Amino acid sequence: MLSKKIIFIFLFLNLFLLTWHFFQTKLNLLSSPAFFTSPPLAVAKTKTLPPLSTSYYLIIDVADNQILAGSRFEDKIYPASVTKLATALTALNLYPLDEVITVKPYSIGKTMNLVEGEKVTVNTLVSGLLIYSANDAAFNLADHISGGTSAFVDQMNLLVKKYGLTNTNFVNFDGLHDPNHYSTLYDLSQIGRLSLKLPSIVAAAKTKETDLTDLSGQISHHLVSTNELLGKVPEIEGLKTGWTPEASGSFIGLVNLNGHYLLTLVAQSEDRFADTAKLVTWAKSNLSWEYRAY
C-alpha cells in the first residue's frame, strides 16, 4: 500500500514539474523581445529636404501610414491624371478583370488609339490607363457601367468617402481640369495605398513598355510608360503621373528602399520627376527602420 502511495506521489510530482516547465517555457518565449516589438518604424536623421520646385510634397510610409516629410499636403490641389488611380480602383471594384468591353470612340486628351468596336478585357483597359494614362481607356471603363460615365464618377466619389477622404471630389474619370474636381496630397496618398492592395494595379504601374492587344490578337497598341523614372531611378516601381496646364505637374512615386515601401507625392511641380528624384535621394540618405520595444 505504501509503495502505491510513493508511486502516486512520484507521478504527481513529475506531472507538476512537466506542467511548470511548459508554462515557464511559454513565459520566457512571450517575454522575449520578439513578442513585444512593434513593426519597424522609419526614423529620419534630418527633416531638412533639398530645394524643390514646389511647396506641395509628401513622403509617407506605406506600411503604417507614417508621414515622414511634407508640406501643404492638406491643401486643395487639382489631381490631373493621378485621378486615374481612383478610376482603376473603382473599375476593379465594379468589374472582373476578364470582363470584355466593346470599345467606343473617345479622342479627348491623351489616348492609346483604341479602335471602335475592338473587344478588350477590363485588365487591358486598366493597364492602358495606368501605363500610358490613356483617356480612351478611362472612358471605356467608365462608360461600361449601367448609367454611363456619370454613374461611374458617382461610384468614384462613394469609394473615397467610404475611406474617409472628405477633401476629395471627382467630376470626371480622367482628371481633365474642372474647378470642382480636386483632392489633397494626403487623400491621394491614401488612394495610392489602397491601389497597392491590387496586384493588377501594381503590375501595370511598374511596366515600362508593353504591347496590349484586343481579344482577336489582330489589333495591337504599343505603350511606353508616362513615368520617366522607371528604369532610371532603381528604387521607383510606379505609380501614377498627372499633368494639366492648370494643375501643372503631379506624381505619386512608389519607392522601394530595401523592402520598405514609401509613397512620394508632388503637385503643382515645375519638374515632377526631378522633384521626386530628390525626395528619393533624401529618403535613401536619411531614413532607417528601427524596431522599438513596447
C-alpha positions as CSV (number, residue, x, y, z in Angstrom):
1,M,0.0,0.0,0.0
2,L,2.8,2.4,0.9
3,S,4.6,1.7,-2.4
4,K,1.5,2.6,-4.3
5,K,1.4,5.9,-2.5
6,I,5.0,6.6,-3.3
7,I,4.4,5.8,-6.9
8,F,1.4,8.1,-7.0
9,I,3.3,11.0,-5.3
10,F,6.2,10.4,-7.8
11,L,3.9,10.6,-10.8
12,F,2.1,13.6,-9.4
13,L,5.4,15.5,-8.9
14,N,6.6,14.6,-12.4
15,L,3.3,15.8,-13.9
16,F,3.6,19.0,-11.9
17,L,7.2,19.6,-12.9
18,L,6.4,19.0,-16.6
19,T,3.5,21.4,-16.4
20,W,5.6,24.0,-14.7
21,H,8.3,23.6,-17.3
22,F,5.8,24.0,-20.1
23,F,4.4,27.2,-18.7
24,Q,7.8,28.6,-17.8
25,T,9.0,28.0,-21.4
26,K,5.9,29.8,-22.7
27,L,6.5,32.7,-20.3
28,N,10.1,33.0,-21.4
29,L,9.1,33.0,-25.0
30,L,6.4,35.6,-24.6
31,S,8.7,37.8,-22.6
32,S,11.3,37.8,-25.3
33,P,11.7,41.0,-27.4
34,A,10.2,39.3,-30.5
35,F,6.8,39.3,-28.8
36,F,6.9,42.8,-27.6
37,T,8.1,44.8,-30.6
38,S,6.1,46.9,-32.9
39,P,6.7,46.8,-36.7
40,P,9.8,48.7,-37.6
41,L,9.4,52.5,-37.7
42,A,11.1,54.8,-40.1
43,V,13.3,57.3,-38.4
44,A,14.7,60.4,-40.2
45,K,18.1,61.8,-39.4
46,T,17.0,65.2,-40.6
47,K,13.8,66.8,-41.7
48,T,15.7,69.2,-44.0
49,L,14.9,68.4,-47.6
50,P,16.6,69.6,-50.7
51,P,15.1,72.6,-52.6
52,L,12.2,71.5,-54.8
53,S,10.3,73.4,-57.5
54,T,7.1,73.1,-55.4
55,S,5.9,73.6,-51.9
56,Y,3.4,70.7,-52.3
57,Y,5.0,67.4,-51.3
58,L,4.6,64.4,-49.1
59,I,6.5,61.3,-48.2
60,I,4.5,58.6,-46.4
61,D,5.4,55.0,-45.2
62,V,3.1,52.6,-46.9
63,A,3.2,50.0,-44.1
64,D,2.0,52.2,-41.2
65,N,0.9,55.5,-42.9
66,Q,3.5,57.4,-41.0
67,I,4.2,60.9,-42.5
68,L,7.9,61.2,-42.9
69,A,8.1,64.7,-44.5
70,G,5.6,67.0,-46.1
71,S,4.4,70.5,-46.9
72,R,0.9,71.7,-47.8
73,F,-0.3,68.1,-48.1
74,E,-3.8,69.0,-46.8
75,D,-4.3,71.9,-49.2
76,K,-6.6,71.6,-52.1
77,I,-5.0,70.7,-55.4
78,Y,-6.1,69.6,-58.9
79,P,-5.0,66.0,-59.2
80,A,-5.0,65.8,-63.1
81,S,-4.4,62.2,-64.3
82,V,-3.4,61.0,-60.8
83,T,-7.3,60.7,-60.8
84,K,-6.9,57.6,-62.8
85,L,-5.7,55.6,-59.8
86,A,-9.3,56.2,-58.4
87,T,-10.7,55.3,-61.8
88,A,-8.8,52.0,-61.8
89,L,-9.8,51.2,-58.2
90,T,-13.4,51.9,-59.0
91,A,-13.4,49.8,-62.2
92,L,-11.8,46.9,-60.4
93,N,-14.4,47.2,-57.6
94,L,-17.2,47.0,-60.2
95,Y,-16.0,44.6,-62.9
96,P,-14.0,41.3,-63.1
97,L,-10.5,41.6,-64.6
98,D,-11.5,39.3,-67.5
99,E,-14.8,41.0,-68.3
100,V,-15.0,42.0,-72.0
101,I,-15.7,45.6,-73.1
102,T,-16.5,46.6,-76.7
103,V,-14.6,49.8,-77.3
104,K,-16.4,53.1,-78.1
105,P,-14.6,56.0,-79.6
106,Y,-13.1,58.7,-77.4
107,S,-10.5,61.2,-78.6
108,I,-10.2,63.9,-75.8
109,G,-6.7,64.3,-74.5
110,K,-4.1,61.5,-74.4
111,T,-5.3,58.3,-75.9
112,M,-3.9,54.8,-76.7
113,N,-5.8,54.9,-80.0
114,L,-8.4,52.2,-79.2
115,V,-10.3,51.2,-82.2
116,E,-14.1,51.5,-82.2
117,G,-15.6,48.0,-81.9
118,E,-12.5,46.2,-80.7
119,K,-13.1,43.9,-77.8
120,V,-10.7,44.1,-74.8
121,T,-10.7,43.0,-71.2
122,V,-11.0,45.2,-68.2
123,N,-7.4,44.3,-67.4
124,T,-6.2,45.6,-70.7
125,L,-8.0,48.9,-70.2
126,V,-6.7,49.2,-66.6
127,S,-3.2,48.6,-68.0
128,G,-3.6,51.2,-70.7
129,L,-5.0,53.6,-68.1
130,L,-2.0,53.3,-65.8
131,I,0.9,52.7,-68.1
132,Y,0.0,55.3,-70.7
133,S,-2.5,57.4,-68.8
134,A,-4.9,56.8,-71.7
135,N,-8.1,58.8,-71.6
136,D,-9.9,56.5,-74.0
137,A,-9.2,53.6,-71.6
138,A,-10.6,55.6,-68.8
139,F,-13.7,56.5,-70.8
140,N,-14.5,52.9,-71.8
141,L,-14.1,51.7,-68.2
142,A,-16.4,54.5,-67.0
143,D,-19.0,54.1,-69.8
144,H,-19.3,50.4,-69.2
145,I,-21.4,50.7,-66.1
146,S,-25.2,50.9,-66.2
147,G,-25.9,54.6,-66.2
148,G,-22.8,55.6,-68.0
149,T,-19.9,57.8,-67.0
150,S,-21.9,60.0,-64.5
151,A,-22.8,56.8,-62.6
152,F,-19.2,55.7,-62.7
153,V,-18.0,59.0,-61.3
154,D,-20.6,58.7,-58.5
155,Q,-19.0,55.4,-57.7
156,M,-15.6,57.0,-57.6
157,N,-16.9,59.5,-55.0
158,L,-18.6,56.8,-53.0
159,L,-15.3,54.9,-52.9
160,V,-13.2,57.8,-51.5
161,K,-16.0,58.8,-49.0
162,K,-16.0,55.2,-47.8
163,Y,-12.4,55.6,-46.7
164,G,-13.0,59.0,-45.1
165,L,-11.3,61.0,-47.8
166,T,-13.6,64.0,-47.4
167,N,-11.2,66.5,-49.1
168,T,-11.6,64.8,-52.5
169,N,-14.3,65.3,-55.1
170,F,-14.4,63.9,-58.6
171,V,-16.4,65.2,-61.5
172,N,-14.8,63.1,-64.3
173,F,-12.9,59.8,-64.8
174,D,-9.7,61.1,-66.4
175,G,-8.6,64.2,-64.4
176,L,-9.3,66.8,-67.1
177,H,-9.5,70.2,-65.3
178,D,-12.6,71.3,-63.6
179,P,-12.7,73.6,-60.5
180,N,-14.9,71.1,-58.7
181,H,-12.5,68.2,-59.4
182,Y,-10.0,68.3,-56.5
183,S,-8.1,66.5,-53.9
184,T,-5.2,66.8,-51.5
185,L,-1.8,65.1,-51.4
186,Y,-2.8,63.3,-48.3
187,D,-6.0,62.0,-49.8
188,L,-4.1,60.9,-52.9
189,S,-1.6,59.1,-50.8
190,Q,-4.4,57.1,-49.3
191,I,-5.8,56.3,-52.7
192,G,-2.3,55.2,-53.6
193,R,-2.1,52.9,-50.6
194,L,-5.4,51.3,-51.5
195,S,-4.2,50.8,-55.0
196,L,-1.2,48.8,-53.8
197,K,-3.5,46.1,-52.5
198,L,-4.5,45.2,-56.1
199,P,-1.8,43.2,-58.0
200,S,-3.2,44.3,-61.4
201,I,-2.6,47.9,-60.5
202,V,0.9,47.2,-59.1
203,A,1.9,45.2,-62.2
204,A,0.7,47.9,-64.6
205,A,2.3,50.7,-62.7
206,K,5.7,49.2,-62.8
207,T,5.5,48.3,-66.6
208,K,7.9,50.5,-68.6
209,E,6.9,49.4,-72.1
210,T,4.4,46.8,-73.5
211,D,2.1,45.9,-76.3
212,L,-1.6,45.4,-75.5
213,T,-3.9,43.5,-77.9
214,D,-7.6,43.0,-78.4
215,L,-9.1,39.6,-77.9
216,S,-8.6,38.6,-81.5
217,G,-4.9,39.5,-81.4
218,Q,-5.3,41.5,-84.6
219,I,-5.2,45.0,-83.0
220,S,-2.1,46.0,-81.0
221,H,-1.3,49.1,-79.0
222,H,2.3,49.8,-78.2
223,L,2.6,51.7,-74.9
224,V,5.5,53.4,-73.2
225,S,5.0,54.5,-69.6
226,T,4.5,58.1,-68.8
227,N,6.6,57.5,-65.7
228,E,10.0,58.7,-66.8
229,L,11.7,57.5,-63.6
230,L,11.0,53.8,-64.3
231,G,14.4,52.2,-65.1
232,K,16.2,55.4,-64.4
233,V,15.8,55.6,-60.6
234,P,16.1,51.9,-59.4
235,E,14.0,52.4,-56.3
236,I,11.0,53.7,-58.3
237,E,8.4,51.0,-59.0
238,G,5.4,53.1,-60.0
239,L,2.9,54.7,-59.5
240,K,1.0,57.5,-61.4
241,T,1.7,60.7,-63.3
242,G,-0.5,63.7,-63.8
243,W,-0.3,67.0,-65.7
244,T,-2.7,69.7,-67.0
245,P,-1.9,73.4,-67.6
246,E,-4.0,74.4,-64.6
247,A,-2.6,71.7,-62.2
248,S,1.0,71.7,-63.5
249,G,2.9,68.5,-62.8
250,S,1.9,65.9,-60.2
251,F,3.3,62.5,-59.5
252,I,2.9,59.7,-57.0
253,G,6.0,57.6,-56.8
254,L,6.2,54.1,-55.3
255,V,9.6,53.8,-53.8
256,N,11.2,50.5,-52.6
257,L,14.0,51.1,-50.1
258,N,15.4,47.6,-49.4
259,G,11.9,46.2,-49.0
260,H,10.5,49.2,-47.2
261,Y,7.9,50.9,-49.3
262,L,7.2,54.7,-49.4
263,L,4.9,56.9,-51.4
264,T,6.3,60.2,-52.6
265,L,3.9,62.8,-53.8
266,V,4.4,66.2,-55.5
267,A,1.9,68.6,-57.0
268,Q,2.0,71.9,-58.8
269,S,5.5,71.0,-59.7
270,E,7.6,72.6,-62.4
271,D,9.6,69.3,-62.7
272,R,7.7,66.5,-61.1
273,F,10.3,63.8,-61.9
274,A,13.3,65.9,-60.8
275,D,11.5,66.7,-57.6
276,T,10.6,63.1,-57.0
277,A,14.2,62.0,-57.6
278,K,15.4,64.5,-54.9
279,L,12.8,63.1,-52.5
280,V,14.1,59.5,-53.2
281,T,17.7,60.6,-52.7
282,W,16.8,62.3,-49.4
283,A,14.9,59.2,-48.2
284,K,17.9,56.9,-49.1
285,S,20.3,59.1,-47.2
286,N,18.2,59.9,-44.2
287,L,15.8,57.1,-43.4
288,S,16.4,54.0,-41.3
289,W,14.0,51.5,-39.9
290,E,14.1,50.6,-36.2
291,Y,12.3,48.0,-34.0
292,R,11.0,49.5,-30.8
293,A,10.0,47.6,-27.7
294,Y,6.6,48.2,-26.1
